Amino acid sequence: MTNSIKRLIFILLLILTIYLFYLSLPFIIDVFKFLLKMIIPFLISFTVAYILQPLVVFVNKKVKRRSVSVFIVVFAFLGIIALTLYLIIPHLVDEVKVLIERMPEITEDIEQMLDDFAAKLDFLPESYRPTFDNLNGFFEETIQNISNLPKKIVSEFLSYFSIIIVIPMIIIYFLLDYEKILCYFRDYLTKKNKIHFRNYLGELNQTISSYIRGAFLVMIILIVTCTSIFIFMGLDFALFFAIIIAITNIIPYLGPYIGALFPVLYALIDSPSKALMVALAVFLVQTIESNFLTPYINSKQIKMHPIIVIFALLVFGSLFGILGMILAVPMLAIIRITFKYYNPFQKKVSIDQV
């Protein structure tokens, strides 16, 4: 059998495999969704345990018994969550309700503002002007999503309620055996002479843990700070806008602008001067966060060129939306560290000798 025939058979088998994969894709997606729903509580529990582990170590130095330290930290964490939900959720729900009720009025204001702005761009063809009619599809979709947001949250919560209630117990078990699990893997890899792989996992753990804990702390600080500033400035829906800014701030470079867009546009409906004040306030907060707060907490030191980070944001964003942009940086860190230890273009890495 000649090489040409072998190559042709290989191509035909490849095409057949891709076609069969395409036919079975709906079934694979359903199976993946089912498995993901089963794995979600363990992923959430491990992430929370990952964040709480330093607190358990700190309390353990005072209490001396890890089981007692774990219960103190977990119940304190759950108490803070419950207190936060009790104080914030009713206020946030009220803000969303008022926002939905005022949506027609806000839409009219936006329509008038856009039409006035488009009238000043009369040198452009009518189809290219930023009029409300040209952007109507976008606004209709956005308004519909905001209106359905409470229903989606409630339905998702109810569908996962049976899974959510087991998360605290899983967190406790993870924290109780956290160090045992780490020691087991460390000793196992050492006995198997997998020093290179052990060092790889160690750096991966250190980088991702620093990023997650730092990003979580920065989010809390931004929510408190922005909410206080917006309330002081008399901006409606202060908590709602502050949460958006805190979440989008995880996205490097682009996130601060995405988050600031919502309160600035809403303030612009009231008056340009108020929008300018909100923009300046958000800019000042973001400047302090990016130049002082984040470097001090050291949560985003991924050590990648900005162009590579922006490219990753565009790729992950186009594939998975906002969630992809949020996960782009930790995924990029995992890829960077993996290439550092397992570079396919190098026969041998010097770290292997560590």
Backbone torsions as a table, in degrees:
resi	resn	phi	psi	omega
1	MET	NA	125.2	-176.3
2	THR	-75.6	165.2	179.0
3	ASN	-65.2	-32.7	179.7
4	SER	-65.0	-41.7	179.2
5	ILE	-67.8	-40.6	177.7
6	LYS	-61.2	-42.2	179.0
7	ARG	-64.8	-40.4	178.9
8	LEU	-64.9	-42.1	177.9
9	ILE	-63.3	-41.5	179.2
10	PHE	-61.8	-43.0	-179.9
11	ILE	-64.8	-42.2	179.7
12	LEU	-64.2	-41.8	178.0
13	LEU	-65.3	-36.9	178.1
14	LEU	-64.6	-45.4	178.9
15	ILE	-62.4	-42.2	178.7
16	LEU	-63.2	-40.4	178.5
17	THR	-64.1	-43.8	178.5
18	ILE	-63.2	-39.8	179.8
19	TYR	-66.0	-43.7	178.0
20	LEU	-64.2	-38.1	177.2
21	PHE	-63.7	-39.9	178.4
22	TYR	-63.9	-40.6	179.9
23	LEU	-66.8	-36.2	-177.9
24	SER	-90.3	2.3	-175.8
25	LEU	-59.7	-44.5	178.0
26	PRO	-57.9	-41.6	178.4
27	PHE	-65.2	-41.4	179.5
28	ILE	-63.7	-39.9	179.0
29	ILE	-64.2	-42.4	178.5
30	ASP	-62.7	-43.0	178.1
31	VAL	-64.4	-41.2	179.7
32	PHE	-63.4	-42.0	178.3
33	LYS	-62.4	-41.2	179.0
34	PHE	-64.0	-46.4	179.1
35	LEU	-64.0	-39.2	179.6
36	LEU	-63.5	-39.3	179.2
37	LYS	-64.6	-33.3	177.7
38	MET	-75.6	-31.4	-175.8
39	ILE	-85.1	-24.6	-174.7
40	ILE	-50.6	-49.1	-179.0
41	PRO	-60.2	-34.2	179.1
42	PHE	-72.4	-37.6	177.3
43	LEU	-65.8	-45.0	178.6
44	ILE	-63.5	-44.3	-178.7
45	SER	-63.6	-42.9	-179.9
46	PHE	-66.8	-38.6	178.3
47	THR	-63.0	-44.7	178.5
48	VAL	-64.8	-42.4	177.5
49	ALA	-62.7	-37.1	177.1
50	TYR	-59.4	-40.6	-179.0
51	ILE	-74.9	-37.9	-174.6
52	LEU	-83.0	-14.4	-176.2
53	GLN	-53.5	-46.3	178.1
54	PRO	-60.4	-34.7	177.8
55	LEU	-67.5	-38.7	177.5
56	VAL	-62.9	-42.3	178.4
57	VAL	-62.4	-42.0	179.5
58	PHE	-64.1	-46.7	-180.0
59	VAL	-67.5	-33.3	-178.8
60	ASN	-64.2	-27.6	176.9
61	LYS	-67.7	-26.8	-179.9
62	LYS	-91.0	-39.8	-173.2
63	VAL	-89.7	-31.3	177.4
64	LYS	78.4	-13.4	176.8
65	ARG	-115.6	122.3	-173.7
66	ARG	-66.3	-38.1	-179.2
67	SER	-60.1	-42.7	178.4
68	VAL	-66.7	-40.3	179.4
69	SER	-62.5	-41.7	179.8
70	VAL	-63.2	-46.3	-179.1
71	PHE	-65.2	-38.1	178.2
72	ILE	-62.6	-48.5	-176.9
73	VAL	-67.0	-44.3	-177.7
74	VAL	-65.5	-45.5	-179.3
75	PHE	-69.9	-32.9	174.5
76	ALA	-66.1	-41.3	178.7
77	PHE	-63.9	-46.5	179.0
78	LEU	-65.0	-36.0	177.3
79	GLY	-64.6	-41.4	177.8
80	ILE	-65.1	-41.7	178.1
81	ILE	-61.4	-46.8	-179.3
82	ALA	-63.1	-43.1	179.0
83	LEU	-64.6	-41.0	178.6
84	THR	-63.4	-44.6	178.7
85	LEU	-63.7	-39.7	-179.3
86	TYR	-64.8	-37.1	-177.3
87	LEU	-86.0	-33.3	-170.3
88	ILE	-99.0	-43.3	-173.4
89	ILE	-57.1	-47.3	178.5
90	PRO	-58.4	-41.2	179.2
91	HIS	-66.7	-40.2	180.0
92	LEU	-67.1	-39.8	177.7
93	VAL	-62.9	-41.6	177.8
94	ASP	-62.1	-41.0	179.0
95	GLU	-62.6	-44.4	-179.4
96	VAL	-65.3	-39.9	178.0
97	LYS	-61.3	-46.7	179.4
98	VAL	-63.7	-38.8	179.2
99	LEU	-62.5	-41.8	179.2
100	ILE	-67.2	-40.6	179.5
101	GLU	-64.4	-36.0	-177.9
102	ARG	-88.8	1.6	-175.8
103	MET	-58.3	-43.2	177.2
104	PRO	-59.4	-41.4	178.7
105	GLU	-65.4	-42.2	179.0
106	ILE	-64.5	-39.5	179.5
107	THR	-62.6	-41.9	178.3
108	GLU	-63.4	-41.7	178.4
109	ASP	-63.3	-41.9	178.4
110	ILE	-64.7	-40.4	178.7
111	GLU	-60.4	-46.2	-179.7
112	GLN	-64.6	-41.6	-178.2
113	MET	-65.0	-43.2	-180.0
114	LEU	-67.6	-40.9	-180.0
115	ASP	-65.6	-38.2	176.7
116	ASP	-64.3	-40.3	179.8
117	PHE	-69.3	-40.9	-179.3
118	ALA	-66.1	-30.0	179.4
119	ALA	-64.1	-26.9	178.2
120	LYS	-78.8	-10.9	179.3
121	LEU	-107.2	45.3	-176.4
122	ASP	-68.7	-12.7	178.3
123	PHE	-76.4	-12.8	177.6
124	LEU	-89.1	152.6	173.2
125	PRO	-59.2	149.8	-173.5
126	GLU	-60.7	-35.0	-177.8
127	SER	-71.4	-16.8	-178.6
128	TYR	-100.9	-1.2	-179.9
129	ARG	-79.6	145.0	-178.8
130	PRO	-78.7	56.5	178.0
131	THR	-80.5	164.7	-179.1
132	PHE	-66.0	-35.2	-179.8
133	ASP	-65.0	-38.2	179.3
134	ASN	-69.4	-30.0	-179.5
135	LEU	-103.3	13.3	-173.1
136	ASN	-62.4	-38.5	-179.8
137	GLY	-61.0	-41.9	178.6
138	PHE	-62.9	-45.3	-178.0
139	PHE	-67.4	-38.4	178.9
140	GLU	-62.3	-43.0	179.5
141	GLU	-66.0	-42.3	-179.8
142	THR	-64.8	-45.0	-180.0
143	ILE	-63.8	-40.3	179.4
144	GLN	-64.0	-40.7	178.8
145	ASN	-64.8	-41.8	179.3
146	ILE	-65.5	-39.7	-179.3
147	SER	-65.9	-35.9	-178.1
148	ASN	-88.1	-4.0	-175.3
149	LEU	-59.4	-48.7	179.5
150	PRO	-60.2	-41.1	179.3
151	LYS	-63.5	-40.4	179.7
152	LYS	-64.5	-42.6	-178.7
153	ILE	-62.9	-45.4	-179.2
154	VAL	-64.5	-45.1	-178.8
155	SER	-65.0	-41.2	178.2
156	GLU	-65.3	-40.7	179.8
157	PHE	-62.7	-43.7	-179.0
158	LEU	-67.3	-37.5	-179.2
159	SER	-68.2	-27.6	-179.5
160	TYR	-106.7	10.5	-174.4
161	PHE	-61.6	-43.9	-179.1
162	SER	-63.5	-26.8	178.1
163	ILE	-82.8	-36.6	-176.2
164	ILE	-65.5	-35.9	-174.5
165	ILE	-69.1	-18.7	179.0
166	VAL	-89.7	-8.4	-176.8
167	ILE	-60.9	-45.2	179.5
168	PRO	-56.3	-40.0	179.4
169	MET	-66.7	-39.7	178.9
170	ILE	-65.9	-38.1	177.6
171	ILE	-60.5	-44.4	179.9
172	ILE	-60.3	-45.6	-179.2
173	TYR	-66.6	-38.4	177.0
174	PHE	-61.4	-46.1	-177.6
175	LEU	-69.2	-35.6	179.4
176	LEU	-62.2	-39.5	-176.3
177	ASP	-108.4	16.2	-175.7
178	TYR	-58.5	-52.9	-177.8
179	GLU	-69.5	-33.7	177.3
180	LYS	-63.5	-41.3	179.0
181	ILE	-64.0	-44.0	179.2
182	LEU	-63.5	-44.6	179.9
183	CYS	-64.0	-37.7	179.6
184	TYR	-62.9	-48.2	-180.0
185	PHE	-65.9	-38.8	179.7
186	ARG	-63.9	-46.3	179.7
187	ASP	-67.2	-38.9	-179.9
188	TYR	-63.3	-46.0	-179.5
189	LEU	-67.1	-33.4	178.3
190	THR	-67.8	-43.9	179.7
191	LYS	-64.1	-35.8	179.7
192	LYS	-83.9	5.5	179.4
193	ASN	60.1	36.0	177.4
194	LYS	-99.5	54.9	-176.1
195	ILE	-65.4	-39.2	-179.5
196	HIS	-61.4	-46.3	179.8
197	PHE	-68.0	-34.9	177.7
198	ARG	-64.9	-43.1	177.7
199	ASN	-65.1	-36.6	177.1
200	TYR	-61.3	-48.6	179.2
201	LEU	-65.0	-35.0	179.3
202	GLY	-64.3	-46.0	178.9
203	GLU	-68.6	-37.0	177.0
204	LEU	-61.0	-45.3	179.8
205	ASN	-62.7	-43.8	-178.0
206	GLN	-65.8	-42.9	-177.7
207	THR	-68.9	-49.3	-177.0
208	ILE	-67.7	-39.8	179.3
209	SER	-64.4	-40.1	177.6
210	SER	-63.0	-41.3	-178.9
211	TYR	-66.9	-48.2	-175.5
212	ILE	-64.9	-48.4	-178.1
213	ARG	-65.9	-40.0	179.1
214	GLY	-66.7	-44.0	179.2
215	ALA	-63.2	-39.0	178.9
216	PHE	-63.6	-43.9	179.9
217	LEU	-66.9	-41.0	178.4
218	VAL	-63.1	-39.1	178.2
219	MET	-59.7	-45.8	-179.5
220	ILE	-62.0	-45.3	-179.4
221	ILE	-62.8	-41.7	-180.0
222	LEU	-66.3	-40.0	179.4
223	ILE	-61.3	-47.5	-179.1
224	VAL	-65.0	-45.6	-176.6
225	THR	-66.0	-50.9	-177.1
226	CYS	-66.3	-37.5	177.3
227	THR	-61.7	-43.6	179.5
228	SER	-63.5	-43.1	-179.2
229	ILE	-65.9	-44.2	-178.8
230	PHE	-65.5	-39.4	177.1
231	ILE	-63.7	-41.9	178.9
232	PHE	-63.0	-34.7	-179.4
233	MET	-83.7	-4.8	179.5
234	GLY	76.8	25.8	-180.0
235	LEU	-86.4	129.9	177.5
236	ASP	-68.7	157.4	177.5
237	PHE	56.8	42.7	-175.2
238	ALA	-60.3	-47.1	-178.1
239	LEU	-65.8	-40.6	-179.8
240	PHE	-60.6	-47.8	179.8
241	PHE	-67.7	-35.5	179.8
242	ALA	-65.3	-39.6	178.8
243	ILE	-65.4	-40.4	177.4
244	ILE	-61.0	-44.2	-179.9
245	ILE	-63.5	-41.9	-178.4
246	ALA	-65.6	-40.6	-178.7
247	ILE	-70.8	-47.3	-178.7
248	THR	-69.8	-19.6	179.5
249	ASN	-64.9	-20.3	177.4
250	ILE	-63.7	-29.4	178.6
251	ILE	-75.2	115.8	-177.9
252	PRO	-69.9	149.2	175.4
253	TYR	67.7	-56.5	-176.3
254	LEU	-88.3	-28.3	-174.4
255	GLY	-56.9	-48.2	-180.0
256	PRO	-57.6	-36.9	179.8
257	TYR	-72.0	-38.2	178.9
258	ILE	-64.4	-45.2	-178.8
259	GLY	-67.3	-37.8	-178.2
260	ALA	-72.5	-22.1	-176.1
261	LEU	-60.9	-38.8	-175.3
262	PHE	-66.7	-54.5	179.9
263	PRO	-66.8	-32.3	-179.6
264	VAL	-67.9	-44.2	178.8
265	LEU	-64.8	-38.6	179.1
266	TYR	-67.2	-41.2	178.0
267	ALA	-66.4	-29.3	179.8
268	LEU	-64.7	-28.4	176.6
269	ILE	-63.3	-36.6	179.9
270	ASP	-72.8	-57.1	179.0
271	SER	-167.2	148.9	177.2
272	PRO	-60.8	-36.7	-179.5
273	SER	-64.3	-39.3	178.7
274	LYS	-67.8	-38.8	177.0
275	ALA	-62.8	-39.5	178.5
276	LEU	-64.6	-41.4	178.9
277	MET	-64.9	-41.1	177.9
278	VAL	-65.0	-42.1	179.3
279	ALA	-62.3	-43.2	178.9
280	LEU	-65.1	-39.9	179.8
281	ALA	-64.5	-45.3	179.2
282	VAL	-65.5	-40.0	178.2
283	PHE	-61.6	-42.3	179.7
284	LEU	-64.5	-44.0	179.2
285	VAL	-63.0	-44.5	-179.3
286	GLN	-66.3	-35.0	178.0
287	THR	-65.0	-46.1	178.0
288	ILE	-63.2	-40.6	-179.5
289	GLU	-64.1	-47.0	-174.2
290	SER	-76.2	-29.1	-175.5
291	ASN	-99.0	-22.7	-176.5
292	PHE	-124.2	-52.8	-173.3
293	LEU	-67.4	-54.1	-177.6
294	THR	-64.9	-44.4	175.4
295	PRO	-60.6	-33.6	178.8
296	TYR	-68.6	-43.7	178.9
297	ILE	-75.7	-24.9	176.6
298	ASN	62.0	49.6	-176.3
299	SER	-98.2	-17.6	-172.6
300	LYS	-122.8	23.5	-178.5
301	GLN	-81.2	74.8	-177.9
302	ILE	-85.9	-15.9	175.3
303	LYS	60.1	50.8	175.9
304	MET	-126.7	150.9	179.2
305	HIS	-65.1	140.6	-179.0
306	PRO	-55.2	-34.4	-179.9
307	ILE	-64.5	-39.9	179.0
308	ILE	-66.4	-40.1	179.5
309	VAL	-64.3	-45.2	179.4
310	ILE	-63.7	-39.6	177.1
311	PHE	-61.8	-42.0	178.1
312	ALA	-64.5	-37.6	178.0
313	LEU	-62.5	-42.6	-179.9
314	LEU	-66.2	-41.1	-178.5
315	VAL	-67.2	-53.5	-178.3
316	PHE	-67.0	-33.6	178.3
317	GLY	-66.4	-41.4	178.8
318	SER	-68.7	-28.8	-179.0
319	LEU	-84.7	-42.0	-171.2
320	PHE	-126.1	9.4	177.5
321	GLY	73.1	-149.2	-178.5
322	ILE	-61.1	-39.7	179.0
323	LEU	-60.1	-38.7	177.5
324	GLY	-64.2	-38.5	178.3
325	MET	-67.5	-35.4	178.4
326	ILE	-68.5	-38.0	-178.2
327	LEU	-86.9	-3.1	-174.8
328	ALA	-62.6	-43.1	-175.8
329	VAL	-67.2	-49.9	176.8
330	PRO	-62.6	-36.1	176.9
331	MET	-65.3	-38.0	177.7
332	LEU	-65.4	-37.5	177.3
333	ALA	-64.2	-41.4	178.4
334	ILE	-63.0	-42.7	179.3
335	ILE	-64.1	-42.7	-178.7
336	ARG	-62.5	-46.6	-178.6
337	ILE	-67.6	-36.8	178.3
338	THR	-63.0	-43.5	178.0
339	PHE	-68.8	-28.5	178.3
340	LYS	-65.3	-39.7	-176.7
341	TYR	-94.9	-26.2	-177.2
342	TYR	-132.2	67.8	-179.3
343	ASN	-82.2	116.3	-177.7
344	PRO	-70.4	-12.9	-178.0
345	PHE	-94.6	0.6	176.9
346	GLN	-122.4	138.4	-179.6
347	LYS	-72.3	-31.9	-176.2
348	LYS	-151.1	137.3	179.6
349	VAL	-104.4	136.9	-177.0
350	SER	-62.3	-25.5	-178.8
351	ILE	-65.5	-20.3	-178.5
352	ASP	-61.5	-19.3	-178.9
353	GLN	-85.9	-8.5	-176.9
354	VAL	-69.1	NA	NA
